[in-house]
Amino acid sequence: MIDEIITLARHTVASGVAQLPAEGVRMIQRMMIQGLSRQFAESDRLETAIKQNLGGLGYAC
């Protein structure tokens, strides 16, 4: 049985709902921003690769 589930806004416990401490929320926000930054970098890399591949096929982007 799962006793607790952590979500972005709340910490849900089997006996009720309690708010995450402010430092916990900030940590989650930092982790999400770091993940988003990695995803943006990967998006840029993929866009460049796609444009190069299309250029090699004779399509201008």
Secondary structure, DSSP 8 states (H G I E B T S, - for coil): ---EEE-SSEEEETTEEEE--HHHHHHHHHHHHHHHHHHHHHHHHHHHHHHHHHHHTT---
